[in-house]
Amino acid sequence: MAIETDTVILVVEDEVLIRMNAVQMLEDAGYVVVEASNADDAIKILEARSDIRAVFTDINMPGTLDGLRLAHAIRGRWPPIHLILTSGQVTLREEEFPANGRFIRKPYRAEHLLATILELLSSIPPPDPLQGPIKAA
């Protein structure tokens, strides 16, 4: 069941077929999806676009940054962006995650991915440390 949304999600996955599958799941649900095959390309996309609300990234990727380091870099530079990490090989301890990040083990089902994204998008984003804490009205 697709939802009407203009929410943009960046999918970062080096395995082409897995990336295509994730993109299809998200597009079928009504999200706008941007793709990157590695962390370096993801950073370039994030620097060029201000409309990305969530990043779904694999942890094990070639390049200068893996997905975990990418997630920490995103949390530091773009704090409001929601983060979902995935892997079929790595299990992380909670303290290794960036603040408010989520983990989905591969292979994942569309229902699990979409429920996680909906949960994150429904929550208040983490505060931007450059703007100070969010105050309740």
C-alpha positions as CSV (number, residue, x, y, z in Angstrom):
1,M,0.0,0.0,0.0
2,A,1.6,3.2,-1.2
3,I,1.4,6.5,0.8
4,E,1.4,9.9,-0.8
5,T,4.6,11.6,0.3
6,D,7.4,13.8,-0.9
7,T,9.7,12.4,1.8
8,V,13.2,11.8,0.3
9,I,15.3,8.8,1.5
10,L,18.9,8.1,0.5
11,V,19.7,4.4,0.1
12,V,23.4,3.6,0.3
13,E,24.3,0.1,-0.7
14,D,27.2,-1.2,-2.8
15,E,25.5,-4.4,-3.9
16,V,23.5,-3.4,-7.0
17,L,20.7,-6.0,-6.7
18,I,20.2,-5.3,-3.0
19,R,20.1,-1.5,-3.6
20,M,17.6,-2.0,-6.4
21,N,15.4,-4.1,-4.1
22,A,15.5,-1.5,-1.3
23,V,14.8,1.3,-3.7
24,Q,11.8,-0.5,-5.1
25,M,10.4,-1.3,-1.6
26,L,10.6,2.4,-0.7
27,E,9.3,3.7,-4.0
28,D,6.4,1.3,-3.9
29,A,5.5,2.7,-0.5
30,G,5.4,6.2,-2.0
31,Y,8.8,7.6,-0.9
32,V,11.2,9.6,-3.2
33,V,14.5,7.7,-3.3
34,V,18.0,8.8,-4.1
35,E,20.7,6.1,-4.5
36,A,24.4,6.0,-3.7
37,S,26.7,3.0,-4.1
38,N,29.2,4.1,-1.4
39,A,29.7,6.5,1.5
40,D,31.7,9.0,-0.6
41,D,28.9,9.4,-3.1
42,A,26.3,9.6,-0.2
43,I,28.3,12.5,1.3
44,K,28.3,14.3,-2.0
45,I,24.6,13.9,-2.4
46,L,23.9,15.1,1.1
47,E,26.1,18.2,0.5
48,A,24.1,19.0,-2.7
49,R,20.6,18.3,-1.3
50,S,18.7,19.7,1.7
51,D,15.6,17.6,1.3
52,I,16.8,14.2,2.5
53,R,15.0,13.1,5.6
54,A,16.4,9.6,6.2
55,V,19.4,7.5,5.2
56,F,19.3,3.7,4.9
57,T,22.8,2.4,4.6
58,D,24.6,-0.9,4.5
59,I,27.4,-1.2,7.1
60,N,29.9,-3.2,5.0
61,M,30.9,-1.1,2.0
62,P,34.2,-0.4,0.2
63,G,35.6,3.1,0.1
64,T,37.0,5.6,2.6
65,L,34.0,5.2,5.0
66,D,31.9,2.2,5.8
67,G,28.2,2.6,6.6
68,L,28.8,3.0,10.4
69,R,31.3,5.8,9.9
70,L,29.0,7.3,7.3
71,A,26.2,7.3,9.9
72,H,28.3,9.0,12.5
73,A,29.4,11.6,9.9
74,I,25.8,12.3,9.0
75,R,24.8,12.6,12.7
76,G,27.6,15.1,13.2
77,R,26.9,17.2,10.0
78,W,23.2,16.7,9.4
79,P,21.7,15.9,12.9
80,P,18.0,16.0,11.8
81,I,18.5,13.2,9.2
82,H,17.2,9.8,10.5
83,L,19.5,6.9,10.2
84,I,18.9,3.2,9.5
85,L,21.8,0.8,9.2
86,T,21.7,-2.7,7.9
87,S,24.0,-5.7,7.7
88,G,23.9,-9.5,7.3
89,Q,27.4,-9.9,8.7
90,V,27.8,-7.3,11.5
91,T,26.1,-7.1,14.8
92,L,26.5,-3.8,16.6
93,R,26.4,-3.0,20.3
94,E,24.0,-0.2,21.2
95,E,26.9,2.2,22.1
96,E,28.4,1.9,18.6
97,F,25.2,3.4,17.0
98,P,24.9,7.1,16.3
99,A,22.2,8.7,18.4
100,N,18.7,7.6,17.5
101,G,19.9,5.3,14.8
102,R,18.2,2.0,14.1
103,F,19.5,-1.4,12.9
104,I,17.8,-3.9,10.6
105,R,19.4,-7.3,10.0
106,K,19.7,-8.6,6.4
107,P,17.8,-10.1,4.9
108,Y,15.0,-7.7,5.7
109,R,11.4,-7.6,4.7
110,A,9.7,-4.6,3.2
111,E,7.3,-4.5,6.2
112,H,10.1,-4.2,8.7
113,L,12.0,-1.5,6.7
114,L,8.8,0.5,6.2
115,A,7.7,0.3,9.8
116,T,11.1,1.4,11.0
117,I,11.1,4.4,8.6
118,L,7.6,5.3,9.6
119,E,8.5,5.2,13.3
120,L,11.5,7.5,12.7
121,L,9.7,9.9,10.5
122,S,6.9,10.1,13.1
123,S,9.3,11.0,15.8
124,I,10.9,14.4,16.6
125,P,14.3,14.6,14.9
126,P,17.4,14.8,17.1
127,P,18.3,18.4,18.0
128,D,20.8,20.3,15.9
129,P,23.7,21.0,18.2
130,L,24.4,24.2,16.4
131,Q,20.9,25.5,17.2
132,G,20.7,24.3,20.8
133,P,18.1,22.0,22.4
134,I,14.5,21.9,21.1
135,K,12.2,23.6,23.6
136,A,8.6,22.5,24.1
137,A,6.0,25.2,23.3
